[in-house]
Amino acid sequence: MPSSDAAKPVVILQASPHPVSRIFTPEALHALHERYTVVDLEGAGPGSAGEVLDRALPEAFAVVGQPDLPAERLARAPKLRAVLNIEGNFYPNVDYQACFDRGIHVLGCGPAYAQAVAEHALGLALDLARGISREDRAFREGRENYVASGNADAVLLRNADVGFLGFGNLGRALRTVLTGFAPTIRVYDPWLPAAVLREHGVLPTGLAETVARSTFLFVLATVTEESRHLLDAELLATVPQGARLVLVSRAPVVDYDALLAGVAAGRFLAGIDVWPEEPVPADHSVRALEGTVLSAHRAGGIPAAFLSIGDMVLDDLDLIARGLPPVRMQAAARELVGRYRNRPVTG
């Protein structure tokens, strides 16, 4: 590894799948190099990234990114204090238990995306409520409907019955975004006590009730073995006629065949940002399916969200280096991190 200033803690950096410039502003990147000896796995020293990583681990203070860190690699990093995930998903390529046993902070950048996803989810909901993109297409094709004739299925978000499946970072940000619409928000989240949900001004409800009573249903849950196809064909059959379903979290939470069948049957409309296969095949039937608003996994990945990650990393590294707990990134829960079943996001 490159020679280091003994006064500077060593930080191993693997920004992929992002370029470093997407995550760090020039100012933040300058500060990172000024305060730490940075070993960039994608550009530092001879050999493969794995070889560079192995050479740097004995002196490493922190790993920024998510290279493979099995127990045997972690054992070669006696000074390691933190693993800071900047991709957004906790993969099973890190021995999280070993990290927790040694008091190594495991941090994620999920909060950076929450506001962007919440605003995108609101946009999808409003489009579905008022047929905005549908009527735009009609207008461009000379099929526009004026005044009431274009609003036969329009509904208001204000005072609507809204359901959330999941109330983590995304749900909390979306609740704030929706405040001005004064909806009744029912939430199903088996990881949170009812008292916590009530403190956030939402109604804790069971899964079946949340789905069956929602004019707007937002799917915000992460994916675990327990939540895979949480919204299955049986539950989708209970979505109210004319409801609007917005999916912005993880594709495996929903049975897509049943979801698209419900839209095709005219039972409800759907705004979809995440997909079981990305990119979606060019000949997929959803591309011609009326009653949908389609989005190519764009909800969270905006410049403002990406660049906030670098600032979060820098702030928390500085706190940890001073012997203080990190406060900006999300601390991984020992009981949950091994249960996630997310997959890499590209682009």
VOBA-1610 file (N, C-alpha, C; in pm, whole numbers, padded with zeros to 5 digits, always signed):
BEGIN
Met+00084-00120+00000Met+00000+00000+00000Met+00087+00124+00000Pro+00036+00240-00041Pro+00117+00361-00043Pro+00163+00394+00098Ser+00281+00459+00104Ser+00329+00500+00236Ser+00233+00598+00297Ser+00215+00594+00429Ser+00116+00677+00495Ser+00181+00766+00599Asp+00117+00879+00621Asp+00156+00966+00731Asp+00110+00899+00859Ala+00205+00874+00950Ala+00171+00800+01072Ala+00063+00867+01154Ala+00045+00999+01135Ala-00055+01071+01213Ala-00194+01059+01153Lys-00201+01007+01032Lys-00330+00999+00964Lys-00383+00855+00967Pro-00504+00834+01016Pro-00564+00700+01008Pro-00581+00658+00862Val-00569+00530+00837Val-00582+00476+00702Val-00728+00443+00673Val-00777+00496+00563Val-00914+00469+00518Val-00907+00400+00383Ile-00962+00281+00375Ile-00970+00208+00248Ile-01100+00248+00180Leu-01089+00286+00052Leu-01205+00337-00022Leu-01234+00250-00143Gln-01357+00204-00153Gln-01406+00137-00273Gln-01543+00195-00304Ala-01545+00293-00393Ala-01670+00365-00420Ala-01764+00289-00512Ser-01715+00194-00589Ser-01798+00124-00686Ser-01925+00069-00620Pro-02038+00071-00692Pro-02051+00092-00836Pro-02052+00238-00878His-02025+00330-00788His-02025+00471-00822His-01884+00521-00848Pro-01867+00619-00937Pro-01739+00690-00941Pro-01725+00774-00815Val-01604+00795-00772Val-01580+00873-00650Val-01645+01011-00660Ser-01641+01070-00778Ser-01694+01206-00795Ser-01846+01213-00780Arg-01914+01099-00788Arg-02058+01099-00767Arg-02093+01105-00619Ile-02005+01053-00535Ile-02031+01042-00392Ile-01971+01159-00314Phe-01856+01205-00356Phe-01786+01311-00282Phe-01779+01439-00366Thr-01818+01551-00306Thr-01790+01679-00369Thr-01639+01700-00370Pro-01588+01788-00455Pro-01443+01814-00452Pro-01396+01856-00313Glu-01477+01935-00243Glu-01439+01981-00110Glu-01433+01864-00011Ala-01533+01776-00016Ala-01535+01661+00076Ala-01421+01565+00045Leu-01393+01543-00083Leu-01284+01453-00120Leu-01150+01511-00076His-01133+01642-00091His-01010+01706-00045His-00995+01689+00105Ala-01103+01709+00178Ala-01098+01694+00324Ala-01067+01551+00364Leu-01123+01454+00291Leu-01096+01313+00321Leu-00946+01284+00308His-00885+01331+00199His-00743+01305+00177His-00656+01386+00272Glu-00704+01500+00312Glu-00627+01584+00404Glu-00621+01522+00543Arg-00730+01458+00586Arg-00740+01407+00723Arg-00700+01260+00735Tyr-00701+01188+00624Tyr-00677+01044+00629Tyr-00581+01003+00517Thr-00516+00891+00538Thr-00441+00827+00430Thr-00540+00737+00356Val-00574+00776+00234Val-00679+00706+00159Val-00617+00605+00064Val-00658+00482+00078Val-00617+00375-00014Val-00735+00343-00103Asp-00730+00390-00227Asp-00840+00371-00321Asp-00821+00238-00393Leu-00910+00145-00370Leu-00896+00011-00428Leu-00907+00012-00579Glu-00960+00119-00634Glu-00976+00125-00779Glu-00867+00207-00846Gly-00767+00246-00767Gly-00662+00325-00832Gly-00534+00335-00753Ala-00516+00256-00647Ala-00398+00269-00563Ala-00309+00147-00574Gly-00186+00167-00618Gly-00086+00062-00610Gly-00103-00048-00712Pro+00001-00130-00727Pro-00003-00241-00821Pro-00087-00356-00768Gly-00128-00443-00859Gly-00203-00561-00819Gly-00352-00541-00827Ser-00426-00648-00799Ser-00572-00643-00802Ser-00625-00568-00681Ala-00752-00532-00688Ala-00814-00463-00574Ala-00805-00547-00447Gly-00822-00678-00462Gly-00812-00766-00345Gly-00673-00765-00283Glu-00571-00761-00367Glu-00434-00756-00316Glu-00405-00624-00246Val-00452-00515-00305Val-00434-00384-00244Val-00507-00379-00109Leu-00628-00435-00107Leu-00705-00441+00018Leu-00629-00518+00125Asp-00577-00634+00090Asp-00506-00716+00188Asp-00382-00647+00242Arg-00314-00572+00156Arg-00195-00502+00203Arg-00231-00387+00297Ala-00348-00327+00276Ala-00387-00210+00355Ala-00454-00246+00487Leu-00513-00364+00496Leu-00594-00399+00613Leu-00522-00391+00748Pro-00396-00432+00760Pro-00334-00428+00893Pro-00331-00290+00957Glu-00331-00183+00876Glu-00327-00048+00931Glu-00461+00025+00918Ala-00562-00043+00865Ala-00687+00025+00830Ala-00766+00070+00954Phe-00807+00193+00952Phe-00896+00250+01053Phe-01042+00231+01011Ala-01069+00243+00880Ala-01206+00231+00830Ala-01204+00180+00687Val-01312+00113+00649Val-01336+00073+00511Val-01461+00146+00464Val-01448+00224+00359Val-01560+00295+00300Val-01596+00224+00170Gly-01710+00160+00169Gly-01749+00075+00057Gly-01784-00062+00110Gln-01795-00159+00021Gln-01830-00293+00068Gln-01754-00400-00008Pro-01618-00397+00004Pro-01542-00510-00050Pro-01568-00635+00033Asp-01527-00749-00018Asp-01544-00874+00056Asp-01465-00868+00186Leu-01535-00888+00299Leu-01470-00885+00430Leu-01515-01006+00513Pro-01473-01125+00472Pro-01502-01243+00554Pro-01422-01236+00683Ala-01448-01330+00773Ala-01384-01327+00904Ala-01233-01329+00896Glu-01178-01407+00801Glu-01032-01416+00793Glu-00969-01284+00751Arg-01038-01206+00669Arg-00985-01075+00633Arg-00998-00978+00750Leu-01111-00979+00816Leu-01129-00890+00930Leu-01025-00919+01039Ala-00986-01044+01051Ala-00886-01080+01152Ala-00751-01015+01123Arg-00728-00978+00997Arg-00602-00913+00960Arg-00611-00761+00972Ala-00720-00712+01032Ala-00740-00568+01045Ala-00761-00531+01192Pro-00657-00541+01275Pro-00676-00519+01419Pro-00713-00377+01457Lys-00687-00280+01369Lys-00715-00140+01400Lys-00849-00093+01342Leu-00921-00183+01276Leu-01043-00144+01207Leu-01151-00099+01304Arg-01206+00020+01278Arg-01308+00075+01367Arg-01445+00086+01300Ala-01448+00088+01166Ala-01577+00111+01100Ala-01577+00057+00958Val-01694+00008+00916Val-01722-00027+00777Val-01840+00059+00736Leu-01819+00147+00639Leu-01920+00244+00599Leu-01968+00210+00458Asn-02090+00161+00448Asn-02148+00117+00322Asn-02200+00238+00246Ile-02150+00260+00124Ile-02196+00374+00044Ile-02271+00331-00082Glu-02302+00202-00092Glu-02381+00153-00206Glu-02529+00156-00175Gly-02563+00129-00049Gly-02703+00135-00009Gly-02764+00003+00031Asn-02692-00107+00008Asn-02743-00239+00044Asn-02639-00314+00126Phe-02683-00386+00227Phe-02592-00469+00304Phe-02592-00609+00243Tyr-02482-00645+00179Tyr-02472-00776+00115Tyr-02410-00877+00213Pro-02426-01005+00185Pro-02370-01107+00274Pro-02221-01133+00250Asn-02149-01036+00194Asn-02005-01055+00169Asn-01920-01000+00284Val-01985-00959+00391Val-01916-00909+00510Val-01958-00996+00629Asp-01862-01032+00713Asp-01896-01107+00834Asp-01940-01006+00940Tyr-02069-00977+00939Tyr-02121-00873+01028Tyr-02108-00914+01174Gln-02125-01040+01203Gln-02115-01084+01342Gln-01976-01058+01397Ala-01875-01084+01314Ala-01738-01056+01357Ala-01719-00907+01383Cys-01780-00824+01300Cys-01772-00679+01321Cys-01835-00641+01455Phe-01954-00691+01480Phe-02023-00657+01605Phe-01946-00708+01726Asp-01892-00829+01714Asp-01818-00886+01827Asp-01696-00802+01862Arg-01639-00736+01762Arg-01519-00655+01786Arg-01551-00507+01809Gly-01678-00471+01806Gly-01715-00332+01827Gly-01688-00243+01707Ile-01680-00303+01588Ile-01661-00227+01465Ile-01795-00170+01422His-01801-00040+01401His-01925+00022+01354His-01956-00025+01212Val-02080-00069+01189Val-02128-00104+01055Val-02236-00002+01021Leu-02207+00081+00921Leu-02294+00194+00890Leu-02343+00188+00746Gly-02464+00238+00723Gly-02522+00240+00589Gly-02565+00379+00550Cys-02576+00402+00420Cys-02608+00535+00368Cys-02756+00549+00334Gly-02839+00455+00377Gly-02982+00459+00343Gly-03049+00593+00366Pro-03022+00661+00478Pro-03090+00789+00501Pro-03067+00893+00392Ala-02956+00881+00318Ala-02928+00981+00214Ala-03032+00977+00103Tyr-03092+00862+00080Tyr-03187+00847-00031Tyr-03332+00873+00009Ala-03360+00880+00138Ala-03499+00877+00183Ala-03582+00992+00128Gln-03530+01115+00135Gln-03609+01229+00088Gln-03633+01222-00062Ala-03530+01184-00137Ala-03546+01174-00282Ala-03650+01069-00319Val-03646+00954-00253Val-03744+00849-00281Val-03884+00894-00241Ala-03895+00962-00128Ala-04026+01008-00082Ala-04088+01105-00182Glu-04009+01198-00233Glu-04063+01294-00329Glu-04100+01226-00460His-04021+01128-00502His-04054+01055-00624His-04182+00974-00605Ala-04195+00912-00488Ala-04317+00836-00459Ala-04439+00926-00462Leu-04425+01047-00407Leu-04536+01142-00413Leu-04568+01177-00558Gly-04464+01198-00639Gly-04488+01228-00780Gly-04563+01117-00851Leu-04524+00993-00826Leu-04595+00880-00887Leu-04740+00876-00841Ala-04762+00900-00712Ala-04898+00896-00658Ala-04985+01005-00722Leu-04931+01124-00735Leu-05008+01233-00795Leu-05036+01207-00943Asp-04939+01150-01011Asp-04961+01115-01151Asp-05074+01013-01163Leu-05068+00910-01078Leu-05175+00809-01082Leu-05310+00867-01041Ala-05309+00961-00948Ala-05435+01020-00902Ala-05503+01103-01010Arg-05422+01169-01093Arg-05480+01263-01189Arg-05454+01228-01335Gly-05391+01115-01362Gly-05367+01074-01500Gly-05276+01169-01576Ile-05178+01226-01511Ile-05096+01331-01572Ile-05019+01279-01694Ser-04940+01175-01676Ser-04861+01125-01789Ser-04950+01059-01895Arg-05057+00995-01851Arg-05151+00933-01946Arg-05212+01037-02037Glu-05260+01147-01979Glu-05323+01252-02060Glu-05221+01331-02141Asp-05096+01337-02093Asp-04989+01396-02172Asp-04969+01316-02301Arg-04964+01183-02287Arg-04949+01099-02407Arg-05067+01117-02501Ala-05187+01122-02445Ala-05305+01139-02529Ala-05300+01272-02604Phe-05259+01377-02536Phe-05252+01509-02598Phe-05154+01508-02715Arg-05037+01450-02695Arg-04936+01447-02800Arg-04982+01365-02921Glu-05072+01270-02896Glu-05123+01186-03005Glu-05253+01238-03063Gly-05298+01357-03018Gly-05421+01415-03068Gly-05546+01353-03013Arg-05535+01288-02895Arg-05650+01223-02834Arg-05688+01289-02702Glu-05654+01417-02685Glu-05673+01480-02554Glu-05820+01488-02513Asn-05840+01485-02382Asn-05974+01496-02324Asn-05980+01623-02242Tyr-06072+01710-02275Tyr-06079+01840-02209Tyr-06171+01838-02086Val-06131+01914-01987Val-06207+01940-01865Val-06253+01806-01803Ala-06379+01792-01776Ala-06428+01676-01701Ala-06409+01545-01776Ser-06406+01548-01906Ser-06396+01424-01983Ser-06262+01354-01961Gly-06162+01429-01915Gly-06033+01369-01888Gly-06011+01336-01743Asn-06115+01351-01661Asn-06101+01335-01517Asn-06196+01233-01456Ala-06249+01145-01538Ala-06351+01054-01487Ala-06300+00966-01373Asp-06173+00932-01375Asp-06119+00844-01270Asp-06027+00919-01174Ala-06026+01051-01178Ala-05937+01130-01092Ala-05981+01125-00947Val-05884+01122-00857Val-05911+01123-00714Val-05818+01222-00647Leu-05854+01262-00524Leu-05771+01352-00445Leu-05685+01273-00347Leu-05563+01321-00329Leu-05478+01268-00224Leu-05515+01328-00089Arg-05566+01448-00090Arg-05604+01513+00035Arg-05712+01433+00107Asn-05691+01410+00237Asn-05784+01336+00323Asn-05805+01192+00280Ala-05716+01140+00196Ala-05731+01004+00146Ala-05688+00902+00250Asp-05734+00779+00232Asp-05685+00665+00309Asp-05556+00615+00244Val-05447+00625+00320Val-05314+00591+00269Val-05259+00476+00351Gly-05195+00382+00285Gly-05131+00271+00353Gly-04983+00265+00320Phe-04903+00235+00422Phe-04759+00212+00405Phe-04730+00067+00442Leu-04658-00002+00357Leu-04599-00130+00394Leu-04452-00103+00424Gly-04420-00088+00552Gly-04287-00053+00595Gly-04280+00090+00643Phe-04204+00112+00753Phe-04192+00247+00807Phe-04049+00272+00856Gly-03955+00246+00765Gly-03817+00278+00793Gly-03783+00418+00744Asn-03665+00436+00689Asn-03624+00567+00639Asn-03722+00622+00536Leu-03763+00537+00442Leu-03853+00583+00336Leu-03988+00622+00392Gly-04045+00539+00477Gly-04177+00567+00532Gly-04179+00695+00612Arg-04077+00719+00691Arg-04075+00838+00775Arg-04061+00964+00691Ala-03977+00956+00587Ala-03963+01072+00498Ala-04092+01097+00421Leu-04157+00991+00375Leu-04281+01007+00300Leu-04393+01061+00387Arg-04400+01017+00511Arg-04503+01071+00601Arg-04490+01222+00612Thr-04369+01272+00622Thr-04347+01417+00630Thr-04391+01486+00501Val-04355+01427+00388Val-04392+01485+00259Val-04543+01492+00242Leu-04614+01394+00297Leu-04760+01387+00280Leu-04837+01473+00379Thr-04769+01533+00475Thr-04838+01604+00583Thr-04939+01705+00532Gly-04902+01782+00431Gly-04992+01886+00381Gly-05120+01834+00318Phe-05124+01705+00286Phe-05243+01646+00227Phe-05339+01592+00333Ala-05298+01594+00458Ala-05381+01550+00571Ala-05445+01414+00548Pro-05369+01314+00504Pro-05429+01182+00486Pro-05440+01107+00617Thr-05518+01000+00617Thr-05515+00901+00724Thr-05415+00794+00681Ile-05307+00779+00757Ile-05200+00687+00717Ile-05200+00564+00808Arg-05224+00450+00749Arg-05216+00322+00819Arg-05084+00256+00782Val-05019+00197+00880Val-04886+00141+00858Val-04879-00003+00908Tyr-04825-00088+00822Tyr-04788-00223+00864Tyr-04637-00233+00866Asp-04580-00255+00984Asp-04437-00276+00997Asp-04414-00366+01118Pro-04389-00494+01096Pro-04375-00588+01209Pro-04249-00567+01291Trp-04159-00481+01246Trp-04036-00455+01321Trp-04049-00339+01419Leu-04165-00275+01421Leu-04182-00158+01507Leu-04302-00177+01601Pro-04288-00141+01728Pro-04402-00145+01820Pro-04508-00043+01779Ala-04631-00073+01814Ala-04741+00018+01782Ala-04717+00157+01840Ala-04658+00165+01959Ala-04635+00295+02023Ala-04543+00383+01940Val-04445+00323+01878Val-04352+00401+01794Val-04426+00459+01674Leu-04511+00378+01613Leu-04588+00427+01498Leu-04682+00540+01539Arg-04748+00525+01652Arg-04838+00630+01698Arg-04762+00760+01726Glu-04641+00749+01777Glu-04562+00868+01804Glu-04530+00945+01676His-04531+00875+01565His-04507+00939+01435His-04638+00985+01369Gly-04748+00972+01440Gly-04875+01021+01387Gly-04940+00932+01284Val-04906+00802+01284Val-04968+00709+01191Val-05039+00599+01270Leu-05127+00528+01204Leu-05206+00425+01270Leu-05143+00288+01248Pro-05103+00219+01353Pro-05052+00082+01336Pro-05167-00012+01303Thr-05153-00085+01193Thr-05258-00178+01151Thr-05194-00305+01098Gly-05273-00409+01090Gly-05226-00535+01035Gly-05207-00526+00885Leu-05142-00624+00831Leu-05114-00626+00688Leu-05242-00626+00606Ala-05335-00713+00638Ala-05458-00724+00561Ala-05538-00595+00564Glu-05549-00534+00682Glu-05626-00410+00693Glu-05559-00297+00618Thr-05428-00288+00628Thr-05356-00181+00558Thr-05381-00188+00409Val-05373-00308+00353Val-05394-00325+00209Val-05539-00297+00171Ala-05631-00352+00245Ala-05773-00346+00207Ala-05835-00208+00224Arg-05774-00120+00306Arg-05836+00009+00332Arg-05762+00126+00269Ser-05672+00099+00177Ser-05588+00205+00122Ser-05627+00244-00019Thr-05665+00369-00035Thr-05684+00424-00169Thr-05549+00446-00236Phe-05450+00482-00155Phe-05311+00492-00201Phe-05228+00397-00116Leu-05165+00300-00179Leu-05084+00202-00107Leu-04939+00216-00150Phe-04852+00251-00055Phe-04710+00269-00084Phe-04634+00148-00030Val-04560+00082-00118Val-04480-00034-00079Val-04338+00016-00053Leu-04299+00014+00076Leu-04174+00076+00120Leu-04086-00022+00196Ala-04122-00147+00200Ala-04052-00246+00282Ala-03924-00293+00216Thr-03825-00326+00300Thr-03705-00392+00251Thr-03734-00540+00229Val-03639-00609+00168Val-03665-00749+00138Val-03582-00839+00229Thr-03653-00932+00292Thr-03593-01040+00371Thr-03661-01168+00325Glu-03620-01280+00381Glu-03689-01404+00348Glu-03836-01396+00388Glu-03863-01326+00499Glu-04001-01315+00548Glu-04086-01223+00462Ser-04025-01121+00401Ser-04104-01024+00326Ser-04107-01052+00176Arg-04039-01155+00131Arg-04043-01188-00012Arg-04186-01223-00052His-04234-01156-00156His-04373-01170-00201His-04471-01144-00086Leu-04434-01050+00000Leu-04527-01008+00106Leu-04661-00969+00047Leu-04656-00894-00061Leu-04778-00855-00132Leu-04801-00957-00243Asp-04866-01067-00206Asp-04885-01177-00300Asp-05020-01166-00370Ala-05050-01265-00451Ala-05174-01260-00529Ala-05297-01251-00441Glu-05296-01322-00329Glu-05411-01320-00239Glu-05434-01181-00181Leu-05328-01117-00138Leu-05343-00982-00081Leu-05375-00880-00189Leu-05312-00894-00305Leu-05341-00799-00413Leu-05487-00806-00456Ala-05549-00920-00437Ala-05692-00933-00469Ala-05779-00851-00377Thr-05723-00806-00262Thr-05801-00726-00168Thr-05776-00576-00180Val-05687-00538-00271Val-05665-00395-00295Val-05796-00334-00345Pro-05841-00221-00289Pro-05970-00166-00329Pro-05976-00131-00479Gln-06093-00146-00534Gln-06115-00108-00674Gln-06078+00039-00692Gly-05997+00065-00795Gly-05959+00203-00825Gly-05846+00258-00742Ala-05784+00175-00657Ala-05674+00222-00573Ala-05551+00252-00658Arg-05457+00324-00596Arg-05329+00355-00659Arg-05218+00290-00576Leu-05140+00204-00638Leu-05031+00135-00569Leu-04898+00190-00620Val-04810+00226-00526Val-04681+00284-00561Val-04571+00197-00501Leu-04483+00146-00585Leu-04375+00056-00542Leu-04240+00124-00565Val-04173+00158-00455Val-04045+00228-00466Val-03936+00167-00378Ser-03960+00050-00320Ser-03858-00006-00229Ser-03783-00120-00298Arg-03831-00243-00283Arg-03761-00359-00337Arg-03856-00447-00414Ala-03814-00488-00533Ala-03901-00566-00621Ala-03949-00698-00561Pro-03863-00775-00492Pro-03910-00906-00445Pro-04021-00901-00341Val-04052-00782-00289Val-04159-00771-00191Val-04295-00799-00255Val-04305-00787-00386Val-04433-00797-00457Val-04429-00912-00558Asp-04541-00980-00572Asp-04560-01078-00678Asp-04594-01000-00805Tyr-04498-00984-00894Tyr-04518-00897-01011Tyr-04621-00951-01107Asp-04628-01082-01125Asp-04729-01137-01216Asp-04868-01100-01167Ala-04890-01114-01038Ala-05021-01079-00981Ala-05045-00928-00986Leu-04939-00850-00961Leu-04952-00705-00966Leu-04995-00658-01105Leu-04925-00704-01206Leu-04956-00661-01342Leu-05091-00716-01388Ala-05127-00834-01340Ala-05259-00889-01375Ala-05370-00802-01316Gly-05349-00753-01193Gly-05449-00666-01132Gly-05466-00535-01208Val-05355-00480-01256Val-05363-00357-01336Val-05432-00386-01468Ala-05391-00495-01534Ala-05450-00529-01664Ala-05601-00551-01654Ala-05646-00602-01540Ala-05789-00625-01520Ala-05865-00498-01486Gly-05793-00388-01470Gly-05858-00261-01438Gly-05897-00245-01293Arg-05839-00326-01204Arg-05877-00319-01064Arg-05810-00203-00992Phe-05686-00175-01026Phe-05614-00065-00964Phe-05506-00016-01060Leu-05446+00099-01028Leu-05336+00155-01106Leu-05207+00138-01027Ala-05094+00142-01096Ala-04967+00119-01027Ala-04856+00208-01082Gly-04778+00266-00992Gly-04654+00335-01026Gly-04539+00250-00978Ile-04449+00213-01066Ile-04346+00113-01035Ile-04208+00170-01066Asp-04119+00165-00967Asp-03983+00216-00986Asp-03878+00106-00978Val-03910-00010-00923Val-03813-00118-00908Val-03866-00244-00974Trp-03774-00328-01024Trp-03813-00438-01111Trp-03739-00567-01074Pro-03803-00682-01096Pro-03737-00809-01066Pro-03612-00830-01151Glu-03615-00778-01274Glu-03500-00787-01364Glu-03472-00648-01418Glu-03349-00602-01396Glu-03310-00470-01444Glu-03181-00482-01526Pro-03179-00429-01650Pro-03288-00357-01714Pro-03405-00449-01750Val-03522-00390-01755Val-03643-00465-01794Val-03630-00504-01941Pro-03659-00630-01976Pro-03648-00672-02116Pro-03727-00581-02210Ala-03671-00557-02326Ala-03731-00464-02422Ala-03870-00508-02466Asp-03895-00637-02463Asp-04025-00688-02510Asp-04121-00717-02395His-04091-00668-02274His-04179-00696-02160His-04316-00634-02181Ser-04419-00708-02147Ser-04556-00662-02170Ser-04592-00536-02092Val-04520-00509-01982Val-04553-00391-01901Val-04536-00262-01979Arg-04450-00263-02080Arg-04425-00141-02156Arg-04550-00093-02231Ala-04641-00184-02257Ala-04764-00147-02327Ala-04887-00152-02237Leu-04864-00167-02106Leu-04976-00186-02014Leu-05031-00051-01968Glu-05154-00021-02005Glu-05220+00100-01955Glu-05250+00083-01807Gly-05258+00196-01739Gly-05284+00191-01595Gly-05157+00187-01512Thr-05042+00208-01576Thr-04915+00209-01504Thr-04840+00338-01533Val-04759+00379-01436Val-04657+00482-01458Val-04525+00414-01428Leu-04436+00412-01526Leu-04316+00332-01518Leu-04192+00419-01496Ser-04104+00370-01411Ser-03984+00444-01375Ser-03868+00346-01362Ala-03752+00382-01415Ala-03639+00290-01425Ala-03545+00302-01305His-03595+00264-01188His-03518+00266-01063His-03450+00401-01042Arg-03528+00507-01054Arg-03475+00643-01051Arg-03507+00717-00922Ala-03583+00656-00833Ala-03640+00731-00721Ala-03534+00795-00631Gly-03430+00721-00596Gly-03335+00773-00499Gly-03208+00829-00557Gly-03169+00784-00676Gly-03036+00814-00728Gly-03023+00948-00796Ile-03043+01056-00722Ile-03027+01190-00778Ile-02898+01252-00723Pro-02840+01350-00794Pro-02712+01406-00750Pro-02710+01452-00605Ala-02815+01519-00560Ala-02816+01570-00422Ala-02806+01457-00321Ala-02872+01345-00349Ala-02866+01230-00257Ala-02727+01168-00258Phe-02672+01146-00377Phe-02540+01085-00386Phe-02435+01170-00312Leu-02435+01300-00338Leu-02331+01385-00280Leu-02345+01400-00130Ser-02465+01380-00078Ser-02480+01387+00067Ser-02411+01268+00134Ile-02393+01158+00061Ile-02329+01041+00120Ile-02185+01072+00159Gly-02112+01139+00072Gly-01974+01174+00103Gly-01964+01260+00228Asp-02056+01355+00242Asp-02055+01440+00361Asp-02085+01358+00487Met-02179+01265+00475Met-02213+01179+00589Met-02092+01094+00629Val-02026+01037+00530Val-01907+00955+00556Val-01802+01035+00630Leu-01773+01154+00579Leu-01668+01237+00639Leu-01703+01276+00782Asp-01828+01316+00804Asp-01868+01355+00939Asp-01856+01239+01037Asp-01902+01120+00997Asp-01898+01007+01089Asp-01756+00953+01109Leu-01673+00956+01005Leu-01534+00919+01024Leu-01467+01010+01127Asp-01494+01139+01116Asp-01432+01233+01210Asp-01480+01208+01353Leu-01607+01177+01370Leu-01658+01147+01504Leu-01593+01021+01561Ile-01585+00917+01480Ile-01527+00791+01527Ile-01380+00811+01561Ala-01309+00889+01478Ala-01168+00914+01505Ala-01147+00989+01636Arg-01248+01064+01679Arg-01242+01138+01805Arg-01295+01057+01923Gly-01330+00931+01897Gly-01381+00846+02004Gly-01527+00868+02035Leu-01601+00925+01937Leu-01744+00953+01955Leu-01826+00862+01864Pro-01954+00841+01896Pro-02036+00755+01811Pro-02077+00828+01682Pro-02089+00756+01573Pro-02137+00816+01448Pro-02284+00855+01462Val-02324+00961+01391Val-02462+01008+01404Val-02532+01031+01271Arg-02460+01035+01161Arg-02523+01072+01034Arg-02565+00950+00952Met-02482+00849+00947Met-02520+00729+00874Met-02603+00639+00966Gln-02666+00541+00907Gln-02753+00452+00985Gln-02674+00333+01036Ala-02675+00314+01167Ala-02606+00199+01226Ala-02682+00072+01194Ala-02611-00028+01143Ala-02674-00157+01115Ala-02711-00225+01246Ala-02828-00285+01249Ala-02872-00358+01367Ala-02820-00501+01362Arg-02757-00544+01469Arg-02702-00680+01477Arg-02809-00784+01440Glu-02932-00761+01485Glu-03038-00860+01466Glu-03095-00861+01324Leu-03069-00754+01247Leu-03135-00741+01117Leu-03043-00750+00997Val-02919-00706+01012Val-02835-00688+00894Val-02815-00818+00817Gly-02811-00931+00886Gly-02794-01057+00817Gly-02920-01109+00751Arg-03032-01041+00772Arg-03159-01088+00716Arg-03194-01024+00583Tyr-03124-00915+00548Tyr-03156-00847+00423Tyr-03120-00935+00304Arg-03201-00925+00201Arg-03177-01002+00079Arg-03178-00909-00043Asn-03108-00796-00028Asn-03101-00699-00138Asn-02999-00744-00242Arg-03010-00688-00359Arg-02913-00718-00463Arg-02853-00589-00514Pro-02737-00597-00581Pro-02670-00475-00624Pro-02756-00391-00719Val-02737-00260-00709Val-02802-00165-00799Val-02695-00109-00889Thr-02719-00108-01019Thr-02621-00055-01113Thr-02675+00071-01178Gly-02586+00141-01245Gly-02629+00260-01318Gly-02597+00387-01244
//
